[in-house]
Amino acid sequence: MVDPIVVSCLLPLVKRFAWEEEGGVWRLLMCECEDEKGGTLLFEQPSSPEHRLSDHYSMALPQHTDDILKLATFQTGNGEQTVGIVRGDTVWCLQDVAKLPPGILPAQVSDMMGVIQHWDLLKNSLQLEGEGRRLSEVKIQAPIPRPTGTIMCIGKNYADHIKEVDTWKSAPGISTPEAPEHMIIFTKAPQSVIGPGAAIKYPHGWSELVDYEAELAVIIGKPGHRIRKEDALDHIFGYTILNDVTAREVQKRHQQWFLGKSCDTFCPMGPWIVPASEINGQDLAIQCWINDELRQDARTSLMIFSIIEMIATISAGITLQAGDILATGTPAGVGSGFNPPRHLKPGDTIRIKVEGIGELHNHVE
């Protein structure tokens, strides 16, 4: 049995906890810490596949967004696109601050996919020295501007969002108002991705019921098939913000949601990726403002199907690849949930904030 007193003493060095609920009592299964030499100490007892990260996980992680390491794809004044390390309001070109291990060429880590694939070799070689560039001097792109992996989305994953589905008068019949017994999974086209500050193009003549959906997105870093729940978190590279923009009547008309979710510019994403070692994606505040009016306000801990369950369920039949993106669902407060509905119109601004990551800003034109 792991002694909670020992854990509390080690808390400043803790990387993560895992707990299990049994008969209404939470039991500590594992505590992973960093020793004084930078190595890893693991205290554990036989675990259950139902374990989850403790709410106390965040106590051992950076508490302020400015202190958190972030990975961004950005464009300089000469149009060159590269990957950078962001802290506060400064960005450093990754190739300038990383000592590349033998065998890795600069071209192999010039884009985010290369960084994801080689992150285990890069992450301990970063030295943020020099002035870098101010974020205002570069153009931040979507972290993976054109995903080569699959964008998989989870539908109806917050109970309060399911309740508002039953009130939808503008596009009834999209889905039933009951909580799903099994995970609802659909995809978005990679060409629908846009970055921070980019315009969501209003699809005149195709849809008049354009909606927003603020979501936490998981970026897969380690490929895997039939991933066990207790191993799921090891396959996460990091987290970003995603807006699952949707044409509601197209979603209803075709039932298969792909068309209504995949219009060009319907997947704003960014502003960067926060590595999984920096934040606990299973308990983050998520909020969305439309024209400075708060519409969505929840926590990722309220998901019906956890991130661990998503990874285990999807990988049971599909091999997850590095760079795959899992959009984890949206809480209540979407435009279709209001009476009367309050869908997006040209000129609207959308601001999505996820604790520990930052803010994603876009507008409709």
C-alpha positions in Angstrom: 0.0 0.0 0.0 1.3 3.4 -0.9 1.5 5.6 2.2 -0.4 8.9 1.6 1.9 10.6 4.1 4.9 9.7 2.0 3.1 11.0 -1.1 2.4 14.3 0.6 6.1 14.7 1.5 7.1 14.0 -2.1 4.4 16.2 -3.6 6.8 18.9 -5.0 8.4 16.1 -7.1 5.3 14.2 -8.0 4.6 13.7 -11.7 1.3 11.9 -11.3 -1.0 9.9 -9.0 -3.4 7.1 -9.9 -6.4 6.3 -7.7 -9.2 3.7 -7.7 -12.7 3.9 -6.2 -13.9 0.9 -4.3 -17.1 1.0 -2.3 -17.1 4.8 -2.3 -13.6 4.9 -0.9 -10.7 6.2 -3.0 -7.5 4.1 -2.8 -4.1 5.3 -3.9 -2.6 2.9 -6.5 0.5 4.6 -7.8 2.6 7.6 -7.2 5.3 8.6 -9.8 7.9 11.0 -8.6 11.2 12.6 -9.8 14.2 11.9 -7.7 16.9 14.5 -6.9 19.0 13.3 -9.9 16.1 13.7 -12.4 15.3 10.0 -12.5 11.9 8.4 -11.8 10.7 6.8 -8.6 7.6 4.6 -8.9 5.6 3.6 -5.8 2.7 1.3 -6.7 0.5 -1.6 -5.8 -1.5 -3.9 -8.1 -3.7 -1.7 -10.2 -7.2 -1.9 -11.6 -7.9 -0.9 -15.2 -10.4 1.6 -13.8 -7.8 3.8 -12.2 -7.8 7.4 -12.9 -5.5 10.4 -12.2 -6.2 12.1 -9.0 -7.7 15.6 -8.8 -4.5 16.3 -6.9 -2.4 15.7 -10.0 -2.5 19.4 -10.8 -0.8 20.2 -7.5 2.4 18.9 -8.8 2.2 20.7 -12.1 2.8 24.4 -13.1 -0.1 26.5 -11.9 0.2 29.4 -14.3 -0.2 29.2 -18.0 2.9 31.5 -18.5 5.0 28.9 -16.7 3.8 26.0 -18.9 5.9 24.9 -21.8 4.0 25.0 -25.1 4.8 23.8 -28.6 3.6 26.1 -31.5 3.7 26.1 -35.2 4.4 29.6 -36.4 5.3 31.7 -39.4 7.9 34.3 -39.5 7.9 37.6 -41.5 9.6 35.9 -44.4 6.9 33.3 -44.6 9.0 30.4 -43.2 6.9 28.0 -41.1 8.5 26.1 -38.2 8.0 24.8 -34.7 8.7 26.8 -31.6 8.8 26.6 -27.9 6.5 29.1 -26.1 6.9 30.5 -22.6 5.0 33.6 -21.6 4.9 35.9 -24.6 8.1 34.6 -26.1 8.7 31.9 -28.7 12.0 30.3 -29.6 12.6 28.3 -32.8 12.9 24.7 -31.6 15.9 24.0 -33.7 17.7 26.9 -32.0 17.2 25.7 -28.5 17.2 21.9 -28.8 20.4 19.9 -28.9 19.5 17.4 -31.6 20.5 13.8 -30.6 22.8 12.0 -33.0 21.0 10.7 -36.0 18.2 13.3 -36.0 18.5 16.0 -38.7 17.0 19.5 -38.4 14.6 18.7 -41.3 13.2 15.8 -39.2 11.9 18.2 -36.6 10.9 21.1 -38.8 7.2 20.5 -38.4 5.0 19.4 -35.5 4.6 15.8 -36.7 8.4 15.4 -36.6 8.5 16.9 -33.1 5.8 14.5 -31.9 7.7 11.5 -33.3 11.0 12.5 -31.8 9.8 14.2 -28.6 11.1 11.6 -26.2 14.6 12.4 -27.5 14.1 16.2 -27.7 12.3 17.1 -24.5 15.3 16.9 -22.2 17.6 18.8 -24.5 15.8 22.1 -24.6 17.6 25.2 -23.3 15.6 28.4 -23.7 18.5 30.8 -24.1 18.7 34.0 -26.1 16.0 36.6 -26.7 13.7 34.6 -28.9 10.8 36.4 -30.7 7.8 38.0 -29.2 4.6 36.3 -30.1 3.3 39.5 -31.6 6.1 39.3 -34.1 5.1 35.9 -35.6 1.9 34.4 -36.9 0.7 31.4 -34.9 -0.7 28.6 -37.1 -2.8 25.6 -36.1 -0.3 23.3 -34.2 -0.8 20.7 -36.9 -1.8 22.8 -39.9 -2.8 19.9 -42.1 -3.2 16.7 -40.0 -2.0 13.5 -41.6 -3.7 11.5 -38.9 -7.4 11.2 -38.2 -9.5 13.8 -36.4 -11.8 11.7 -34.2 -14.6 13.4 -32.3 -16.7 12.2 -29.4 -20.4 13.1 -29.5 -22.7 13.7 -26.5 -20.0 13.4 -23.9 -21.3 15.9 -21.3 -24.6 15.2 -19.5 -25.7 18.9 -19.5 -25.1 19.0 -23.3 -27.3 15.9 -23.7 -30.1 17.6 -21.8 -30.0 20.6 -24.1 -30.2 18.4 -27.2 -33.9 17.7 -26.3 -34.6 21.5 -26.5 -33.3 21.9 -30.0 -36.1 23.4 -32.0 -34.1 24.5 -35.0 -32.8 21.1 -36.0 -34.7 18.4 -34.1 -33.9 14.8 -34.7 -30.1 15.2 -34.9 -29.8 12.9 -31.9 -31.8 11.4 -29.1 -31.7 13.2 -25.7 -30.5 10.0 -23.8 -27.0 9.5 -22.6 -25.3 7.0 -25.0 -24.5 3.6 -23.7 -21.6 3.4 -26.1 -19.3 6.1 -27.3 -20.4 8.1 -30.3 -17.4 8.7 -32.6 -17.3 10.6 -35.8 -14.5 12.4 -37.8 -13.8 15.7 -39.3 -11.9 16.3 -42.6 -8.3 17.5 -42.1 -8.8 20.3 -44.6 -11.3 21.9 -42.2 -8.4 22.9 -39.8 -7.6 26.5 -39.4 -5.4 28.3 -36.9 -5.8 31.1 -34.3 -7.1 34.3 -35.7 -8.3 32.8 -38.9 -11.8 33.3 -40.2 -14.5 30.7 -40.1 -16.1 31.1 -43.6 -19.9 31.3 -43.3 -21.3 28.8 -45.8 -24.0 31.0 -47.4 -26.5 28.9 -49.3 -25.4 25.7 -47.7 -26.2 26.3 -44.0 -28.0 28.9 -41.9 -27.6 27.0 -38.6 -23.8 27.3 -38.0 -22.9 26.3 -34.4 -19.8 26.3 -32.2 -18.6 23.6 -29.9 -15.7 24.3 -27.5 -13.6 21.1 -26.9 -10.4 19.9 -25.4 -8.4 17.9 -28.0 -5.9 15.1 -27.2 -2.9 14.6 -29.5 -1.7 11.1 -29.7 2.1 10.7 -29.4 2.7 7.0 -29.2 1.1 4.5 -31.6 -0.9 1.7 -30.1 -3.4 -1.1 -30.7 -5.6 -2.5 -28.0 -4.2 -0.1 -25.4 -5.1 -1.0 -21.8 -6.8 1.7 -19.7 -3.9 1.7 -17.3 -1.5 2.5 -20.2 -3.7 5.0 -22.0 -2.1 8.2 -20.6 1.3 7.0 -21.8 0.1 7.4 -25.4 -0.8 11.1 -25.1 1.6 13.6 -26.5 -0.3 16.7 -25.4 -3.5 18.8 -25.5 -4.8 21.7 -27.5 -8.1 23.5 -28.0 -10.5 22.6 -30.8 -13.8 24.2 -32.0 -16.0 21.6 -33.6 -18.0 24.0 -35.8 -21.1 22.4 -37.1 -23.8 23.0 -39.7 -26.8 21.7 -37.8 -29.3 21.2 -40.6 -26.6 19.4 -42.7 -25.8 17.3 -39.7 -29.5 16.3 -39.4 -30.1 15.9 -43.1 -27.3 13.4 -43.6 -27.4 11.7 -40.1 -23.8 10.7 -40.7 -22.3 13.8 -39.2 -19.2 14.1 -41.4 -20.6 16.6 -43.9 -22.1 18.9 -41.3 -18.8 18.9 -39.3 -16.2 19.1 -42.1 -17.0 22.2 -44.1 -13.8 24.2 -45.0 -12.6 26.2 -41.9 -14.9 24.3 -39.5 -12.1 23.1 -37.3 -10.3 26.0 -35.6 -7.5 24.5 -33.5 -4.7 25.9 -31.3 -3.1 28.1 -30.3 -0.5 25.5 -29.4 0.0 22.0 -27.9 0.8 21.7 -24.2 2.7 18.4 -23.5 0.9 15.9 -21.4 3.6 16.2 -18.7 2.6 19.8 -18.1 -1.2 19.5 -17.4 -3.9 17.1 -16.3 -6.3 17.0 -19.2 -8.8 15.1 -17.2 -9.7 18.0 -15.0 -9.5 21.4 -16.7 -11.8 24.4 -16.9 -13.3 24.9 -20.4 -15.1 28.1 -21.4 -16.4 29.7 -24.6 -17.5 33.3 -25.2 -19.4 34.5 -28.3 -19.0 38.3 -28.8 -17.7 38.5 -25.2 -20.8 36.7 -23.8 -20.0 33.6 -21.8 -21.9 30.7 -23.3 -20.1 27.5 -22.2 -18.5 26.9 -18.8 -17.6 23.5 -17.5 -14.7 21.2 -16.5 -13.3 18.2 -18.5 -13.8 16.1 -15.4 -17.5 16.1 -16.2 -17.1 14.0 -19.3 -19.2 10.9 -19.5 -16.5 8.9 -21.2 -13.0 9.8 -19.9 -10.0 10.3 -22.1 -8.6 7.0 -20.8 -11.8 5.2 -22.0 -11.7 7.0 -25.4 -8.2 5.8 -26.1 -8.9 2.2 -24.9 -12.2 2.0 -26.9 -10.9 3.4 -30.2 -7.7 1.4 -30.1 -9.6 -1.8 -29.4 -10.1 -2.0 -33.2 -8.2 0.8 -34.7 -4.4 1.4 -34.3 -3.9 4.9 -33.0 -1.1 6.7 -34.7 1.2 9.6 -33.7 -0.6 12.8 -34.7 -4.1 11.4 -34.4 -6.4 14.0 -32.8 -9.2 13.1 -30.3 -11.8 15.9 -29.8 -13.3 15.0 -26.5 -16.8 16.5 -26.7 -18.5 19.8 -25.8 -20.4 20.9 -22.7 -23.8 22.7 -22.7 -24.2 26.2 -24.0 -24.0 25.7 -27.8 -26.1 28.0 -29.9 -28.8 25.3 -30.7 -29.4 24.9 -27.0 -30.9 28.3 -26.5 -34.6 29.2 -27.1 -34.7 30.8 -29.5 -31.4 29.4 -30.9 -28.4 31.6 -31.1 -26.3 30.4 -34.0 -23.2 32.0 -35.4 -23.5 34.9 -37.9 -20.9 36.8 -40.0 -19.1 39.2 -37.7 -19.3 37.1 -34.6 -16.2 36.5 -32.5 -15.5 33.2 -30.7 -13.1 32.9 -27.8 -12.4 29.5 -26.2 -10.3 29.1 -23.1 -9.0 25.9 -21.6 -7.2 26.0 -18.3 -3.5 25.5 -18.6 -3.5 25.9 -22.4 -4.6 29.4 -23.2 -7.2 30.9 -25.6 -8.2 30.2 -29.1 -9.7 33.2 -31.0 -11.5 33.1 -34.3 -14.2 35.1 -36.1 -16.9 34.5 -38.6 -16.9 36.1 -42.0 
